Amino acid sequence: MERSKARKLAEELVNRMTVEERAGQLRFDAPAIERLGIPAYNWWNEGLHGLARGGTATSFPQAIGLAAMFDPELLERIAEAISTETRAKYNALSSEEDRDIYHGLTLWSPNINIFRDPRWGRGQETYGEDPFLTSVLGTAFVQGLQGEGNTLKTAACAKHFAVHSGPEALRHSFDAQASLKDMEETYLPAFRTLVEEAGVETVMGAYNRTNGEPCCASDFLMEKLRGEWGFEGHFVSDCWAIRDFHENHHITEGPVDSVTKALKAGCDLNCGCTYEHVMHAFELGRISEEDITRSCVRLFTTRFLLGTLGEEGSEYDSIPYSVIECPKHLELSHKAALEACVLLKNDGLLPLDPGSCGTIGVIGPNSNSRASLIGNYHGTASRYTTVLEGIQDMVEGKCRVLYSEGCALGKDRVEPLAQAGDRLAEAAVTARNSDTVILVLGLDETLEGEEGDTGNSYYSGDKEDLLLPKSQRLLLNRVLAEGKPTVIILMAGSSIDPDGAQDRANALLLSWYPGAYGGKAVAEILFGKASPSGKLPVTFYHNSALSEMPDFTDYSLNNRTYRYYSGSPLYPFGYGLTYGNCCVEAVSGGRNSVQVVAVNKGDMDTEDVLELYLHDEGSELAPPNPVLCGFCRVKLAAGQKRTFEIKIDPNAFTVVTEEGKRIPGNGPWTLYAGFGGPDLRTRELTGNGSASLYIAEEK
Amino acid sequence: MERSKARKLAEELVNRMTVEERAGQLRFDAPAIERLGIPAYNWWNEGLHGLARGGTATSFPQAIGLAAMFDPELLERIAEAISTETRAKYNALSSEEDRDIYHGLTLWSPNINIFRDPRWGRGQETYGEDPFLTSVLGTAFVQGLQGEGNTLKTAACAKHFAVHSGPEALRHSFDAQASLKDMEETYLPAFRTLVEEAGVETVMGAYNRTNGEPCCASDFLMEKLRGEWGFEGHFVSDCWAIRDFHENHHITEGPVDSVTKALKAGCDLNCGCTYEHVMHAFELGRISEEDITRSCVRLFTTRFLLGTLGEEGSEYDSIPYSVIECPKHLELSHKAALEACVLLKNDGLLPLDPGSCGTIGVIGPNSNSRASLIGNYHGTASRYTTVLEGIQDMVEGKCRVLYSEGCALGKDRVEPLAQAGDRLAEAAVTARNSDTVILVLGLDETLEGEEGDTGNSYYSGDKEDLLLPKSQRLLLNRVLAEGKPTVIILMAGSSIDPDGAQDRANALLLSWYPGAYGGKAVAEILFGKASPSGKLPVTFYHNSALSEMPDFTDYSLNNRTYRYYSGSPLYPFGYGLTYGNCCVEAVSGGRNSVQVVAVNKGDMDTEDVLELYLHDEGSELAPPNPVLCGFCRVKLAAGQKRTFEIKIDPNAFTVVTEEGKRIPGNGPWTLYAGFGGPDLRTRELTGNGSASLYIAEEK
């Protein structure tokens, strides 16, 4: 359905409502208007990496892991699956008259904020630290959710608009200061792309203020969104963010004032309850009927676009309940978990041979943890395979598997009455009785997550530093001291510094929060049933780098993220090994696209990610380091050579002025093409095949 | 080692200690005495159904489920396995100088209290409501733990001595009033048997007072224990129970007074910290050196019996770490889970045929819950199979399995922001899309457990009634309304009244908290790979029966437990169906033993439990109902007939006077022999094969 038609239908319907009825529809839990045949509708639903909080659904890797796939095609298919399941659940439950929260068709995903600081607890929800990657992946996700049908399959939401990345503890009162250059260069591109190119139906405002204005009522941001970019969908506040105007930001006098400010700025829908004061504001003459009607029409336009009102219905009304966790969707989750895992180190121990690795000791608090599979904003899978279970299943009948929890995830002891380190001796004995040790460490949403959302140890949800919790550092040392061949599995949603353990262990595999199939995928990689191929969508810093960076509250990009960081990272953005040995032999082409000749010189088939980085050598306004301008997930059999055509992001040839104006760069440009790392001058560090250089023509 | 020799060694060693050193050894966390070569020793360890709280160990069904096996031989082998693993862990960890809590050789198990009231949260830890069954099973467990070697493999503990069964909320200040007749007839027999026949090394005193005296310093109880029964082991207080003397019972003035009372009464070891005041009491002249020495010698006698002191060591010192969760032990757990499950109803739906049951809907909050596998006082298994996982594995490639959590276990909604019943519609839709429904309901240790030990909803740990939580009752009704063939699986540690749902469902299977293999065992039973054979070790009452019973705080046996209950139970003590049809054809013999001719008239092989009940028809002092006096787990192939010889408990021919004196009964006695139920006059209710009668000779 054309938006213009939906809008017309919306206008007609809204026209038949009283002002009070219209005002009521601006709440996330919009009531029924029975006389007009309008059912109740709860706008709040989540689908970050699978339909979330709404019961059984296919569980995919957490968003940061989905980003590590560097695979927009697969991501789009995942989003399609999420959308299909959301429709199926909506079809089934609305027919039961269950129209509650988390059962609707408006998914408040994806989170396209830039993972600016490695401590941010919600960074796991994002596609990492690069605006181009975030734009490409966000577009794929939105297109997958919304579909290409006559009606929207579901409505996607670009959040949190804009300049939002912690600290969590301060989010309700914080004023993020971002330069116009950083906005245009880093914080806004993905939002712009999702509006202009992906046609995202919803944009959610952030909790914080940005440059003094609350993001849910920011003239600057709204002018970008609806003015410059032509956004025609609806705008929703983050949950209880409008209450923050008066309670925490102290920029309004009270609820009526906050409602007035938000509605007049164009915040159509309130997640929270402050819009219960809309009629009060109207009666006081603070807002007009037109203010209310405008937002109401936008919201009903979305409902008509979804085909949930009117006689025509939606082509998705017939999606049956049986699609939920259907084999096709489960296989997507499995494939995603395989693609998401990033191999950070391998001295040759991997892949393991179950026939020759003897007794396997699986040790660590995330070994048998379901929580570490799922991250935050998750649904309920009907089967979870933990890393321990995946290994057990893989070697059944071939090896004995010993297990020790080793320590509590974040506390100093497992048993409250015991002394600190009450599982360390067991862990050491387990390692001693094993021929190969798999140490499964990391975090879960109790240690990194959202403010106020979980029982996380720091409450705010952010990490204090990049180290593993102390309990796990003690475990690492105790187990590594046994001197057995050791693989470390890291399960986390952000940059972790193992503090030297990576040098003492034989291999280091990062699984992120890999979803319900995570343990199966990790085991398949450990035992060579699949080659790892994920790449870091964030820089893995040394913990000491925190002291070189701006403060957590400082939104300057100076010395943050791979484009601006001047130090030597622990593992760079884009990094990730395979069991193959993919190299670039030649690159040619021009500004629009390049042809890259790549070969797998190894003896194992693998997928890998061909990455292009561009550096403007002649513009002082350009980021100091080469920036990602194109990438392509490729499959290369052992010995196979292929040529790949890759498009280059045209933005890469532009630069941004201090006033936030995007202008052509000066050049000349150096284009780097290779596998496994952004700084292709440090190939000897990444060790993942050779790279080639190419000087682009001057404009 | 003979106790006399161990005692002599203990006396010699204690003789070399200062009084202060001796006093220090009466604490559960006894410090090292380096000058005498005595290592630190923490007496507190647990092994109720697997080594508990001490890391990885084989997880067996909760004790109430172990009782439902009616299989002392298997229980003894399980206890052997627990003991072997405890030794292995002790050997490994003490060599690492880890001598902390839960790593020692003194297991504070079994719990042989009588499950007097069906609301008691810790009833799950017991062997049920019958003193004879408890005595037989407790003996098997203690013998399995302690072994028959030259040294004790581990030391078992009979607890909580005596007359202890809730309410949990009152336990620190409660005074249980028990008649002398009830003590001799019900509360004390198992303790006496474990001392006199099983040679239990440790007895633990209860928190409460009994008839005015605190159980950890009761002259009446101590006279029974050490006087009448000749107990020579050591006596330990329940944890922080001696502090209760002054803080909660208010029967002493303060710590010194409490220490004096306990030590003089013969409480050798203090779990808690009140015995830190022993030296203070000594210095004040309240206790003598002899008081301290006596207890210290008893404790070191146990340590010498365990072979942990002295040059000889123990034959168990060489048990390797590899026995922990070894295949033999895991198979015991699997077998126990199969034997523990009690089939309460089956209209013929079971066993299911995976080839013809179509799509299976698994619904309910315990479907995929690990917590519901383990009950309280549990260790850490390296693999848990939930009911959902067991079913998935069983039908893989044959049936589709749909899953819905259905509701939160004890709360009214799964998602905090949703409306109550937020998974009910999903559950209904799941049922509608299924051909067969498996509803997995019940409790876990958050809803029934120990006071102060868990985050249980009622905090006290006791149940308020016998109904399922309201959320689950709503789920039951919603799902049953779909009218699909439905099996209810109950996972709980106590009597549950499904409130009529059992009549509407096709089958009802009680799994208790079945241990790490629980889901596998349940699936094997559901799909006919095994025939269920467990029997109720407690009466399953109608919830309305609570109003007919004495108050929870009333320890009179009047109208409590199957021996005294005058009402009609929901399912009687001893009840449990199989897929066979085992019947008794004849019984003959005398007072010592009987010969029972039994036949399996069904067409499936099965195990079953042959039960003997005796009723003294001529003694007014006898319990009103027939009492269990013998039993035998038997295996009968389809069509097979066998004769079994079963011994009769000689106590069954005695009665107890109001003064607590056990005297010969008058007779005549009626002996009932049959399968599946105590009240063999209601065979038509139990429907599990016929029974025979036998009039015993008069004395």
Interface residues (C-beta under 8 A of the other chain):
Chain A: W44 R53 G55 T56 K89 A92 L93 E96 E97 D98 D100 I101 Y102 Y321 S322 I324 E325 V362 N368 T380 S382 R383 L388 E389 Q392 R400 V401 L402 Y403 S404 E405 V414 E415 L417 A418 Q419 D422 R423 L424 A425 E426 A428 V429 T430 N433
Chain B: W44 R53 G55 T56 K89 A92 L93 E96 E97 D98 D100 I101 Y102 Y321 S322 I324 E325 V362 N368 T380 S382 R383 L388 E389 Q392 R400 V401 L402 Y403 S404 E405 V414 E415 L417 A418 Q419 D422 R423 L424 A425 E426 A428 V429 T430 N433
